[in-house]
Amino acid sequence: MRCAQFGPKLAGVLALAWALTKTPGAWADSVYEVLHNFTGEADGGLPSFGMALDSTGSLYGVTIAGGPECKSKNYCGTVFQLTRLTGGRWEETVLHNFAAWGDGDGPNGGPAIDAKGNLYGAATAGPGGIAALYQMAPKAGGWNYRLIYDHGAGLSVLFDKENNIYGYLGPGEYGSGAVGELIHGSKGWSLKTLYSFCDPNCGYGEGPLAPLSWDAAGNLYGTTYSGGNGPPKCLVSGGCGVAFQMTPNPDGSWKYHVIHRFANFKGDGQYPYGGLTVDAKGNVFGTTTEGGKFGNGTVFQFTPTTGGHWKQTVLYDFPNIYLGGAPGSNLLFDQAGNLYGTAGGGNLSCPQTCGVIFKLTPRAGGKWTYSLAHKFDGTDGDSPNGLTMDGAGNLYGTTSSGGNYNYGVAFELTP
């Protein structure tokens, strides 16, 4: 039995009357706590991306529904903050409501925080109806919200040492999107296109659905959900996705390398929905939502070899729906070298099988042991998004639905 593809549920949710807000972790001795149950009303609803953590321990995220000025629960959306209060409680504050036409028309990716504490995020539409990038700067008594680029933006962004912005920005040469850099100057922000999707046959990838990431040397990494291998290796003409690396050249340009085209052999993973995570040795880790020995997705590692080539090792093939499947987010390392991620599967009583948080522990000889850190049951959330981790190793995240009102939750997991 294959898992349903992991992803946000944008419509068709029903209000339920669940009342559980704190659940002891029954898996791997972890402790799971719901920090906020979204109602779909003034506080927002359906958080469909992960959260960002600032230096004070506050969390920031977005919802695709609700907000104090929203007239429909299934539209608008918010940017919110979660702050820890005395006694361990958390308070949610809506920082911005996407209720006015032209201000972004709803979030299109999770927030990112620069070194000065400003928030950045993608929104579905700016004044011209094209996806845009917004900036929120803290001020006395609130936040200043403004669009800084409105010619195409998606997912979360990241920053270099000069606070320039990198992400999926602009239409690109072929009109299929691009990796771009926004450079801040005296006249505002200007875009520099670094690589354009998709080349004439899309063999180098198309349709990125996960944020970029850095390595220690300043190289960029990412995945695309389609493009790459077509038939007969991939059964669909659009391709099964690629993993890629981008390296800076001395003249300021960037070189794009395909690390791997998925569906390259029988049992290879397909359709990477999450991004890539790089360790201190330059090894690259990620997930695919489909493929593998059992068709339920994989966790993989790429190791650089000579001549710019990469060796793939499958760390885990999801064998059945009960242990999770269709992993759909970036992986996180803790200080002990364990990997954490989220996936679908798990509890069959939920409409979309609820989902799990999983852990991979490294063993001698390059082996890894898979375990469940938490198994969602609907009352404590349904369909988890990506995770973030604090300095103590605590994990934070959101679910797209479930909780008291079936509009999702924000949670903390202490492994």
C-alpha positions as CSV (number, residue, x, y, z in Angstrom):
1,M,0.0,0.0,0.0
2,R,1.5,3.3,-1.1
3,C,1.3,6.5,0.9
4,A,-0.6,9.5,-0.4
5,Q,1.7,12.2,-1.6
6,F,2.7,14.5,1.2
7,G,1.6,18.1,0.9
8,P,-0.6,20.9,2.2
9,K,-4.4,20.5,2.0
10,L,-5.7,23.8,0.7
11,A,-9.5,23.1,0.8
12,G,-12.1,20.8,2.1
13,V,-11.3,20.9,5.8
14,L,-14.1,20.4,8.3
15,A,-14.3,22.0,11.8
16,L,-13.9,19.3,14.4
17,A,-14.2,19.5,18.2
18,W,-11.0,17.9,19.5
19,A,-9.7,19.1,22.9
20,L,-6.3,17.6,23.4
21,T,-3.5,20.2,23.6
22,K,-0.6,18.3,25.1
23,T,0.4,14.8,24.3
24,P,3.3,12.9,26.0
25,G,5.6,11.6,23.3
26,A,5.0,7.8,23.0
27,W,7.8,7.4,20.5
28,A,11.5,7.2,21.3
29,D,10.9,8.8,24.8
30,S,10.2,12.1,23.2
31,V,7.8,14.8,24.6
32,Y,5.4,16.4,22.2
33,E,3.5,19.6,23.0
34,V,1.0,21.6,21.0
35,L,1.9,25.3,21.3
36,H,-1.1,26.7,19.4
37,N,-4.3,25.4,17.9
38,F,-5.3,27.5,14.9
39,T,-9.0,28.3,14.6
40,G,-9.1,29.6,11.0
41,E,-10.4,32.9,12.2
42,A,-8.5,36.0,13.6
43,D,-5.4,33.9,14.5
44,G,-5.2,32.3,11.0
45,G,-5.5,28.8,9.9
46,L,-3.9,26.0,7.7
47,P,-0.2,26.7,8.3
48,S,1.4,25.0,5.3
49,F,5.1,25.7,5.7
50,G,7.7,25.4,8.5
51,M,8.6,28.1,11.0
52,A,11.7,30.3,11.5
53,L,13.4,30.8,14.9
54,D,15.0,34.0,16.0
55,S,17.9,34.6,18.5
56,T,15.4,35.2,21.3
57,G,13.6,31.9,20.9
58,S,10.5,33.4,19.2
59,L,9.0,31.5,16.3
60,Y,7.6,32.9,13.1
61,G,5.4,31.3,10.5
62,V,2.6,31.8,8.0
63,T,-1.0,30.5,7.5
64,I,-2.8,30.4,4.2
65,A,-6.2,31.1,5.7
66,G,-7.9,33.5,8.2
67,G,-6.6,36.6,9.9
68,P,-8.3,39.5,11.8
69,E,-9.4,41.3,8.6
70,C,-10.3,38.2,6.6
71,K,-13.9,37.7,5.5
72,S,-13.4,34.1,4.5
73,K,-11.6,31.3,6.4
74,N,-10.3,29.8,3.2
75,Y,-8.6,32.9,1.9
76,C,-6.2,35.7,3.1
77,G,-3.7,34.2,5.5
78,T,-1.3,35.6,8.1
79,V,2.3,36.1,9.2
80,F,2.4,35.1,12.9
81,Q,4.8,35.1,15.9
82,L,4.8,32.7,18.8
83,T,6.5,33.9,22.0
84,R,7.2,31.8,25.0
85,L,5.7,33.3,28.2
86,T,6.5,32.6,31.9
87,G,5.3,29.2,33.0
88,G,6.1,27.6,29.6
89,R,3.0,28.9,27.8
90,W,3.1,30.3,24.3
91,E,1.3,33.4,22.9
92,E,0.4,33.8,19.2
93,T,0.5,37.3,17.7
94,V,-0.6,38.1,14.1
95,L,2.0,40.4,12.6
96,H,0.4,40.8,9.2
97,N,-2.9,39.8,7.6
98,F,-3.0,39.2,3.8
99,A,-6.4,40.8,3.4
100,A,-5.8,43.7,1.0
101,W,-5.5,43.1,-2.8
102,G,-2.0,43.9,-4.0
103,D,-0.1,43.3,-0.7
104,G,0.9,39.8,-1.7
105,D,-2.5,38.0,-1.7
106,G,-1.4,35.2,0.7
107,P,1.9,33.5,1.6
108,N,3.7,31.3,-0.9
109,G,6.5,30.0,1.4
110,G,7.7,30.1,5.0
111,P,9.4,33.2,6.5
112,A,13.2,33.7,6.8
113,I,15.0,36.0,9.2
114,D,18.1,38.1,8.3
115,A,20.9,39.2,10.7
116,K,19.0,42.4,11.5
117,G,15.8,40.6,12.6
118,N,13.8,41.5,9.4
119,L,11.4,38.9,8.1
120,Y,11.2,37.9,4.4
121,G,8.8,35.7,2.6
122,A,7.1,34.9,-0.7
123,A,3.6,35.8,-1.5
124,T,1.3,34.5,-4.2
125,A,0.6,37.8,-6.0
126,G,1.7,41.4,-5.9
127,P,0.0,44.4,-7.5
128,G,0.5,43.0,-11.0
129,G,-0.8,39.5,-10.1
130,I,2.7,38.0,-10.1
131,A,4.2,36.3,-7.1
132,A,6.2,38.7,-4.9
133,L,8.8,38.9,-2.1
134,Y,7.9,40.9,1.0
135,Q,10.0,42.3,3.8
136,M,8.8,43.0,7.4
137,A,10.9,45.2,9.5
138,P,10.3,45.6,13.3
139,K,9.3,49.0,14.6
140,A,8.0,50.4,17.9
141,G,4.6,48.8,18.5
142,G,4.5,46.6,15.3
143,W,6.1,45.8,12.0
144,N,6.5,47.6,8.6
145,Y,5.4,45.5,5.7
146,R,6.3,46.2,2.1
147,L,6.9,44.3,-1.1
148,I,10.5,44.5,-2.3
149,Y,10.3,42.4,-5.5
150,D,7.2,41.6,-7.5
151,H,8.3,39.8,-10.7
152,G,8.1,36.2,-9.4
153,A,9.1,34.7,-6.0
154,G,8.5,31.4,-4.3
155,L,9.3,29.4,-1.2
156,S,11.7,30.6,1.5
157,V,14.8,32.6,0.9
158,L,18.3,32.6,2.5
159,F,21.0,35.2,2.9
160,D,24.8,35.6,2.4
161,K,27.2,37.4,4.7
162,E,26.2,40.8,3.2
163,N,22.5,40.1,3.7
164,N,21.9,39.7,0.0
165,I,18.9,37.5,-0.7
166,Y,19.0,34.2,-2.6
167,G,16.1,32.1,-3.7
168,Y,13.7,31.3,-6.6
169,L,13.3,34.8,-8.0
170,G,12.2,36.1,-11.3
171,P,10.9,34.5,-14.5
172,G,14.2,33.4,-15.9
173,E,15.3,33.2,-19.5
174,Y,12.7,30.6,-20.4
175,G,9.8,31.9,-18.3
176,S,9.9,28.8,-16.0
177,G,11.5,30.5,-13.0
178,A,15.1,31.0,-11.9
179,V,17.6,31.0,-9.0
180,G,18.3,34.6,-8.3
181,E,20.1,37.0,-6.0
182,L,18.6,40.2,-4.8
183,I,21.3,42.8,-4.1
184,H,20.5,45.8,-1.9
185,G,21.9,49.1,-3.0
186,S,21.3,52.8,-2.6
187,K,18.4,52.7,-5.1
188,G,16.8,49.6,-3.5
189,W,16.9,46.0,-4.5
190,S,18.1,44.7,-7.9
191,L,17.8,41.2,-9.2
192,K,20.7,39.2,-10.6
193,T,19.6,35.9,-12.3
194,L,22.0,33.1,-11.5
195,Y,20.4,30.2,-13.3
196,S,17.2,29.8,-15.4
197,F,14.8,26.8,-15.4
198,C,14.1,25.2,-17.7
199,D,16.5,24.6,-20.6
200,P,14.8,23.6,-23.9
201,N,14.3,20.0,-22.9
202,C,14.2,20.4,-19.1
203,G,16.8,17.7,-18.6
204,Y,18.5,19.8,-15.9
205,G,15.4,20.1,-13.7
206,E,12.2,22.0,-13.5
207,G,9.7,23.0,-10.8
208,P,11.6,23.5,-7.5
209,L,9.3,23.0,-4.6
210,A,11.8,23.3,-1.7
211,P,14.1,26.1,-0.5
212,L,17.8,26.3,-1.3
213,S,20.6,25.6,1.2
214,W,24.2,26.6,1.7
215,D,27.3,24.5,2.4
216,A,30.3,25.8,4.4
217,A,32.1,26.8,1.2
218,G,29.3,29.1,-0.1
219,N,27.9,26.7,-2.6
220,L,24.1,26.4,-3.1
221,Y,22.1,23.2,-3.2
222,G,18.5,22.4,-4.2
223,T,16.1,20.0,-5.8
224,T,13.5,20.2,-8.5
225,Y,10.3,18.1,-8.4
226,S,10.2,17.4,-12.1
227,G,12.6,17.6,-15.1
228,G,15.6,15.4,-15.5
229,N,15.0,11.8,-16.7
230,G,12.0,11.3,-19.0
231,P,10.7,8.0,-20.3
232,P,11.6,5.1,-20.1
233,K,13.5,5.8,-16.9
234,C,10.8,8.1,-15.5
235,L,7.3,7.0,-16.5
236,V,6.1,10.5,-17.0
237,S,7.3,12.9,-19.8
238,G,7.8,15.7,-17.3
239,G,10.6,13.9,-15.5
240,C,11.0,12.7,-11.9
241,G,13.2,15.6,-10.6
242,V,16.9,16.3,-9.9
243,A,19.3,17.3,-7.2
244,F,21.6,20.1,-8.0
245,Q,24.6,22.2,-6.8
246,M,25.5,25.7,-7.8
247,T,29.1,27.0,-7.4
248,P,30.3,30.6,-7.6
249,N,32.8,31.6,-10.3
250,P,35.5,34.2,-9.8
251,D,33.7,36.6,-12.2
252,G,30.6,36.6,-10.1
253,S,28.6,34.2,-12.3
254,W,27.5,30.7,-11.0
255,K,27.9,27.2,-12.5
256,Y,25.0,24.8,-12.2
257,H,25.7,21.1,-11.8
258,V,23.2,18.2,-11.7
259,I,24.2,16.0,-8.8
260,H,21.6,13.3,-9.7
261,R,18.6,12.7,-12.0
262,F,16.1,10.7,-10.1
263,A,14.5,7.5,-11.5
264,N,17.9,6.7,-12.8
265,F,17.7,3.0,-12.1
266,K,15.1,0.5,-10.8
267,G,14.4,1.3,-7.1
268,D,15.8,4.9,-7.3
269,G,13.8,7.6,-5.6
270,Q,11.5,9.9,-7.5
271,Y,10.0,13.4,-7.0
272,P,12.0,15.2,-4.3
273,Y,9.6,17.6,-2.5
274,G,12.1,18.6,0.2
275,G,15.5,20.4,-0.2
276,L,19.0,19.2,0.5
277,T,21.0,19.3,3.8
278,V,24.9,19.4,3.7
279,D,27.1,18.1,6.6
280,A,30.5,19.4,7.6
281,K,32.2,16.9,5.3
282,G,30.3,18.0,2.2
283,N,27.9,15.0,2.1
284,V,24.4,15.9,0.9
285,F,21.2,14.5,2.4
286,G,17.6,14.6,1.2
287,T,14.4,12.7,0.6
288,T,12.1,11.7,-2.3
289,T,8.3,11.4,-2.0
290,E,8.0,8.4,-4.3
291,G,10.2,5.6,-5.7
292,G,12.5,3.3,-3.8
293,K,12.1,-0.4,-3.4
294,F,8.6,-0.1,-2.1
295,G,7.3,3.0,-3.9
296,N,6.9,5.0,-0.7
297,G,9.9,7.3,-1.0
298,T,13.5,7.3,0.3
299,V,16.1,9.1,2.4
300,F,19.3,9.4,0.5
301,Q,22.9,10.6,0.8
302,F,25.2,11.9,-2.0
303,T,29.0,11.7,-1.4
304,P,31.3,13.8,-3.6
305,T,33.8,11.7,-5.5
306,T,36.6,12.5,-8.0
307,G,35.9,14.4,-11.2
308,G,32.9,16.3,-9.9
309,H,30.8,13.1,-9.6
310,W,28.6,12.0,-6.7
311,K,27.8,8.6,-5.2
312,Q,24.3,8.0,-4.0
313,T,23.5,5.8,-1.0
314,V,20.0,5.1,0.1
315,L,19.9,5.4,3.9
316,Y,16.3,4.3,4.2
317,D,13.5,2.9,2.0
318,F,10.1,3.5,3.5
319,P,8.6,-0.1,3.6
320,N,5.0,0.5,4.5
321,I,2.5,3.2,5.4
322,Y,2.5,2.5,9.1
323,L,6.1,3.6,9.6
324,G,5.7,6.7,7.5
325,G,6.2,7.4,3.8
326,A,6.3,10.1,1.1
327,P,8.7,12.3,3.1
328,G,8.3,15.9,2.1
329,S,10.6,18.3,3.9
330,N,14.2,19.2,4.5
331,L,16.2,17.1,7.0
332,L,17.8,18.4,10.1
333,F,21.0,17.3,11.9
334,D,21.2,17.4,15.7
335,Q,24.6,17.8,17.5
336,A,25.0,14.0,17.8
337,G,24.7,13.6,14.0
338,N,21.1,12.2,14.0
339,L,18.8,13.2,11.2
340,Y,15.2,14.3,11.7
341,G,12.4,14.8,9.1
342,T,8.7,14.6,8.5
343,A,6.6,12.3,6.4
344,G,3.1,11.1,5.6
345,G,1.8,7.7,6.7
346,G,1.5,6.6,10.3
347,N,-2.0,6.7,11.6
348,L,-4.7,5.3,9.2
349,S,-7.6,6.9,11.1
350,C,-6.8,10.3,9.6
351,P,-8.0,11.3,6.1
352,Q,-4.4,11.7,4.9
353,T,-2.8,9.2,7.4
354,C,-1.8,12.1,9.8
355,G,2.0,11.8,9.3
356,V,5.1,11.2,11.4
357,I,8.4,12.8,12.6
358,F,11.2,10.3,12.0
359,K,14.7,10.0,13.2
360,L,17.7,8.3,11.6
361,T,20.6,7.4,13.8
362,P,24.1,6.7,12.3
363,R,25.7,3.3,13.1
364,A,29.0,1.7,12.4
365,G,29.8,0.8,8.8
366,G,27.7,3.6,7.3
367,K,24.4,2.1,8.4
368,W,21.5,4.1,9.8
369,T,18.7,3.1,12.1
370,Y,15.2,4.4,11.5
371,S,12.8,5.2,14.4
372,L,9.7,7.3,15.0
373,A,10.1,10.4,17.1
374,H,6.3,11.2,17.0
375,K,3.3,9.7,15.3
376,F,0.4,12.2,14.7
377,D,-3.1,11.2,15.5
378,G,-5.2,14.1,14.2
379,T,-6.0,15.5,17.6
380,D,-2.4,16.8,17.9
381,G,-2.0,17.7,14.3
382,D,-2.3,16.2,10.8
383,S,0.2,16.5,7.9
384,P,3.4,18.0,9.3
385,N,5.4,20.6,7.4
386,G,9.1,21.2,7.8
387,L,11.0,21.4,11.1
388,T,13.3,23.9,12.7
389,M,15.7,23.2,15.7
390,D,16.9,25.3,18.6
391,G,20.4,25.2,20.2
392,A,19.2,22.6,22.7
393,G,18.0,20.2,20.1
394,N,14.2,20.9,20.5
395,L,12.2,20.6,17.3
396,Y,9.5,23.0,16.2
397,G,7.0,22.8,13.4
398,T,3.4,23.1,12.1
399,T,0.8,20.8,10.7
400,S,-1.4,21.8,7.8
401,S,-4.6,20.6,9.5
402,G,-5.7,18.7,12.6
403,G,-5.8,20.0,16.2
404,N,-8.8,21.3,18.0
405,Y,-10.4,23.0,15.0
406,N,-8.8,21.1,12.1
407,Y,-7.0,24.2,11.0
408,G,-3.6,23.0,12.0
409,V,-1.3,23.4,15.0
410,A,2.2,24.7,15.9
411,F,4.2,22.2,18.0
412,E,7.4,21.5,19.9
413,L,9.0,18.1,20.2
414,T,11.7,17.4,22.8
415,P,13.6,14.3,21.6
